[in-house]
């Protein structure tokens, strides 16, 4: 806000900063769909395989089947046979949603997308094998208490995971280069500061959402719903609540104003992080990779602390004590320039050089 009047930018941010140049490309919205389908497909295939095994073995199963096994492989928990496909639907459906939405993550480079595909296909291969193996060992047992899932099945499950992961990597390599995801270059240099007249006020704000955390929240919630439908209240209710909480923390509001930098949860009054202007040594915009910061959400890593919603454009603040704080946000260049200007005005000096 300048001089008491709000100036709307084309992207909806309220700022009087310079026009946005460049920015972070996502490879085009249409190009995301093949990646989303690629990363969701193995879970749909795993669900199909498990359902086929269920239909082929249903006549050999009783009303209850062993669904959980101890470290020695002996069955220690049972469930209704009729609920098994619904549990599988919740597991595979939730993971398909998580990995499918994760493939649409803006700003992720080619290496990150490939790793995401390999992890997803490997997970689907492991679950598909083990959930099918559970049905097979139940049909082979002479009595309910004789059901065992041996370590051989676990080793075979890991083998299936490796084969599926390799197949996923191969399929991604066969995609046209335009669909594999862009290689990220460095973000253009951030403006050092904005020019403000004496006494002029300025503020900047942006609302940012994480596709990964939104998908994870939805997937965990669906898994909880599936377990509740199966009558497993003790396991289903915590997952349902965890899914709702994850979804509630999947968005943040980033604000730069006379108070400094404020990062607040988008749908909740807390948690909230604030870095005062007197704590800011310098601010810059740069590309960050979520995996290099330890994943998504509030992270503590050797690089510093931060709120990482996705790989891509981020505002990185070097504190006076030398620590870095990062938050992924659109238009980070303008936010960094304004924060440098306000910090310099706070201590009456020019923006300080450095900042890594």
NORVENZI-V87404 format. One record per residue. RES is the residue in one letter. SS is DSSP state (A for helix, B for strand, O for the rest). D_FIRST is the distance of its C-alpha to the first C-alpha in whole Angstrom. Layout:
res->RES ss->SS d_first->D_FIRST
res->RES ss->SS d_first->D_FIRST
This chain:
res->X ss->O d_first->0
res->X ss->B d_first->4
res->X ss->O d_first->7
res->X ss->O d_first->6
res->X ss->B d_first->5
res->X ss->O d_first->5
res->X ss->O d_first->6
res->X ss->B d_first->9
res->X ss->O d_first->11
res->X ss->O d_first->15
res->X ss->O d_first->15
res->X ss->O d_first->13
res->X ss->O d_first->10
res->X ss->B d_first->7
res->X ss->O d_first->6
res->X ss->O d_first->7
res->X ss->O d_first->10
res->X ss->O d_first->13
res->X ss->O d_first->15
res->X ss->O d_first->17
res->X ss->O d_first->20
res->X ss->O d_first->23
res->X ss->O d_first->22
res->X ss->O d_first->25
res->X ss->O d_first->28
res->X ss->O d_first->29
res->X ss->O d_first->32
res->X ss->O d_first->32
res->X ss->A d_first->32
res->X ss->A d_first->35
res->X ss->A d_first->37
res->X ss->A d_first->36
res->X ss->A d_first->38
res->X ss->A d_first->41
res->X ss->A d_first->40
res->X ss->A d_first->39
res->X ss->A d_first->43
res->X ss->A d_first->44
res->X ss->A d_first->43
res->X ss->A d_first->43
res->X ss->A d_first->47
res->X ss->A d_first->49
res->X ss->A d_first->48
res->X ss->A d_first->49
res->X ss->A d_first->52
res->X ss->A d_first->53
res->X ss->A d_first->53
res->X ss->A d_first->55
res->X ss->A d_first->57
res->X ss->A d_first->57
res->X ss->A d_first->58
res->X ss->A d_first->61
res->X ss->A d_first->62
res->X ss->A d_first->62
res->X ss->A d_first->64
res->X ss->A d_first->67
res->X ss->A d_first->67
res->X ss->A d_first->66
res->X ss->A d_first->70
res->X ss->A d_first->71
res->X ss->O d_first->68
res->X ss->O d_first->69
res->X ss->O d_first->67
res->X ss->B d_first->65
res->X ss->B d_first->64
res->X ss->B d_first->63
res->X ss->B d_first->59
res->X ss->B d_first->59
res->X ss->B d_first->61
res->X ss->O d_first->62
res->X ss->O d_first->62
res->X ss->O d_first->65
res->X ss->O d_first->65
res->X ss->B d_first->66
res->X ss->B d_first->65
res->X ss->B d_first->63
res->X ss->B d_first->61
res->X ss->B d_first->62
res->X ss->B d_first->60
res->X ss->B d_first->61
res->X ss->A d_first->62
res->X ss->A d_first->60
res->X ss->A d_first->57
res->X ss->A d_first->57
res->X ss->A d_first->56
res->X ss->A d_first->53
res->X ss->A d_first->52
res->X ss->A d_first->52
res->X ss->A d_first->50
res->X ss->A d_first->47
res->X ss->A d_first->47
res->X ss->A d_first->47
res->X ss->A d_first->45
res->X ss->A d_first->42
res->X ss->A d_first->43
res->X ss->A d_first->43
res->X ss->A d_first->39
res->X ss->A d_first->38
res->X ss->A d_first->39
res->X ss->A d_first->39
res->X ss->A d_first->35
res->X ss->A d_first->35
res->X ss->A d_first->36
res->X ss->O d_first->33
res->X ss->O d_first->31
res->X ss->O d_first->28
res->X ss->O d_first->29
res->X ss->O d_first->32
res->X ss->O d_first->35
res->X ss->A d_first->38
res->X ss->A d_first->40
res->X ss->A d_first->37
res->X ss->A d_first->38
res->X ss->A d_first->42
res->X ss->A d_first->42
res->X ss->A d_first->40
res->X ss->A d_first->43
res->X ss->A d_first->46
res->X ss->A d_first->45
res->X ss->A d_first->45
res->X ss->A d_first->48
res->X ss->A d_first->50
res->X ss->A d_first->48
res->X ss->A d_first->50
res->X ss->A d_first->53
res->X ss->A d_first->54
res->X ss->A d_first->53
res->X ss->A d_first->55
res->X ss->A d_first->58
res->X ss->A d_first->58
res->X ss->A d_first->57
res->X ss->A d_first->60
res->X ss->A d_first->62
res->X ss->A d_first->62
res->X ss->A d_first->63
res->X ss->A d_first->66
res->X ss->A d_first->67
res->X ss->A d_first->67
res->X ss->A d_first->70
res->X ss->A d_first->72
res->X ss->O d_first->72
res->X ss->O d_first->76
res->X ss->O d_first->74
res->X ss->A d_first->71
res->X ss->A d_first->71
res->X ss->A d_first->72
res->X ss->O d_first->69
res->X ss->B d_first->67
res->X ss->O d_first->65
res->X ss->O d_first->66
res->X ss->A d_first->64
res->X ss->A d_first->66
res->X ss->A d_first->63
res->X ss->A d_first->60
res->X ss->A d_first->61
res->X ss->A d_first->62
res->X ss->A d_first->58
res->X ss->A d_first->57
res->X ss->A d_first->59
res->X ss->A d_first->57
res->X ss->A d_first->54
res->X ss->A d_first->54
res->X ss->A d_first->56
res->X ss->A d_first->53
res->X ss->A d_first->51
res->X ss->A d_first->53
res->X ss->A d_first->53
res->X ss->A d_first->49
res->X ss->A d_first->48
res->X ss->A d_first->51
res->X ss->A d_first->50
res->X ss->A d_first->46
res->X ss->A d_first->48
res->X ss->A d_first->49
res->X ss->O d_first->46
res->X ss->O d_first->45
res->X ss->A d_first->43
res->X ss->A d_first->40
res->X ss->A d_first->40
res->X ss->O d_first->40
res->X ss->O d_first->37
res->X ss->O d_first->35
res->X ss->O d_first->36
res->X ss->O d_first->33
res->X ss->O d_first->32
res->X ss->O d_first->30
res->X ss->O d_first->26
res->X ss->O d_first->25
res->X ss->O d_first->24
res->X ss->O d_first->21
res->X ss->O d_first->19
res->X ss->O d_first->19
res->X ss->O d_first->16
res->X ss->O d_first->13
res->X ss->O d_first->13
res->X ss->O d_first->11
res->X ss->O d_first->13
res->X ss->O d_first->14
res->X ss->O d_first->12
res->X ss->O d_first->9
res->X ss->O d_first->6
res->X ss->O d_first->5
res->X ss->O d_first->5
res->X ss->B d_first->8
res->X ss->B d_first->10
res->X ss->B d_first->14
res->X ss->B d_first->17
res->X ss->B d_first->20
res->X ss->B d_first->24
res->X ss->O d_first->27
res->X ss->A d_first->30
res->X ss->A d_first->32
res->X ss->A d_first->31
res->X ss->A d_first->31
res->X ss->A d_first->34
res->X ss->A d_first->36
res->X ss->A d_first->35
res->X ss->A d_first->36
res->X ss->A d_first->39
res->X ss->A d_first->40
res->X ss->A d_first->40
res->X ss->A d_first->42
res->X ss->A d_first->45
res->X ss->A d_first->44
res->X ss->A d_first->45
res->X ss->A d_first->48
res->X ss->A d_first->50
res->X ss->A d_first->49
res->X ss->A d_first->51
res->X ss->O d_first->54
res->X ss->O d_first->54
res->X ss->O d_first->53
res->X ss->A d_first->51
res->X ss->A d_first->51
res->X ss->A d_first->49
res->X ss->A d_first->47
res->X ss->A d_first->45
res->X ss->A d_first->43
res->X ss->A d_first->42
res->X ss->A d_first->41
res->X ss->A d_first->39
res->X ss->A d_first->38
res->X ss->A d_first->37
res->X ss->A d_first->35
res->X ss->A d_first->33
res->X ss->A d_first->33
res->X ss->A d_first->31
res->X ss->A d_first->29
res->X ss->O d_first->28
res->X ss->O d_first->27
res->X ss->B d_first->23
res->X ss->B d_first->21
res->X ss->B d_first->17
res->X ss->B d_first->15
res->X ss->B d_first->12
res->X ss->B d_first->11
res->X ss->B d_first->9
res->X ss->O d_first->11
res->X ss->O d_first->14
res->X ss->B d_first->15
res->X ss->B d_first->15
res->X ss->B d_first->16
res->X ss->B d_first->19
res->X ss->B d_first->20
res->X ss->B d_first->22
res->X ss->O d_first->21
res->X ss->O d_first->24
res->X ss->O d_first->25
res->X ss->O d_first->23
res->X ss->O d_first->25
res->X ss->O d_first->25
res->X ss->B d_first->22
res->X ss->B d_first->22
res->X ss->B d_first->20
res->X ss->B d_first->20
res->X ss->O d_first->19
res->X ss->A d_first->18
res->X ss->A d_first->21
res->X ss->A d_first->23
res->X ss->B d_first->21
res->X ss->B d_first->23
res->X ss->B d_first->22
res->X ss->B d_first->20
res->X ss->B d_first->21
res->X ss->B d_first->21
res->X ss->B d_first->25
res->X ss->B d_first->27
res->X ss->B d_first->29
res->X ss->O d_first->31
res->X ss->A d_first->32
res->X ss->A d_first->35
res->X ss->A d_first->35
res->X ss->A d_first->33
res->X ss->O d_first->35
res->X ss->O d_first->34
res->X ss->O d_first->31
res->X ss->B d_first->29
res->X ss->B d_first->29
res->X ss->B d_first->31
res->X ss->B d_first->33
res->X ss->B d_first->35
res->X ss->O d_first->36
res->X ss->O d_first->33
res->X ss->B d_first->31
res->X ss->B d_first->29
res->X ss->B d_first->26
res->X ss->B d_first->25
res->X ss->B d_first->27
res->X ss->O d_first->26
res->X ss->O d_first->28
res->X ss->O d_first->29
res->X ss->B d_first->27
res->X ss->B d_first->23
res->X ss->B d_first->22
res->X ss->B d_first->20
res->X ss->B d_first->22
res->X ss->B d_first->22
res->X ss->B d_first->25
res->X ss->B d_first->25
res->X ss->O d_first->27
res->X ss->O d_first->30
res->X ss->O d_first->30
res->X ss->O d_first->29
res->X ss->B d_first->27
res->X ss->B d_first->25
res->X ss->B d_first->24
res->X ss->B d_first->22
res->X ss->B d_first->22
res->X ss->O d_first->19
res->X ss->O d_first->18
res->X ss->O d_first->16
res->X ss->A d_first->17
res->X ss->A d_first->17
res->X ss->A d_first->13
res->X ss->A d_first->13
res->X ss->A d_first->16
res->X ss->A d_first->15
res->X ss->A d_first->12
res->X ss->A d_first->14
res->X ss->A d_first->16
res->X ss->A d_first->14
res->X ss->A d_first->13
res->X ss->A d_first->17
res->X ss->A d_first->18
res->X ss->A d_first->16
res->X ss->A d_first->18
res->X ss->A d_first->21
res->X ss->O d_first->21
res->X ss->O d_first->22
res->X ss->O d_first->22
res->X ss->O d_first->21
res->X ss->O d_first->24
res->X ss->O d_first->26
res->X ss->O d_first->28
res->X ss->O d_first->27
res->X ss->O d_first->30
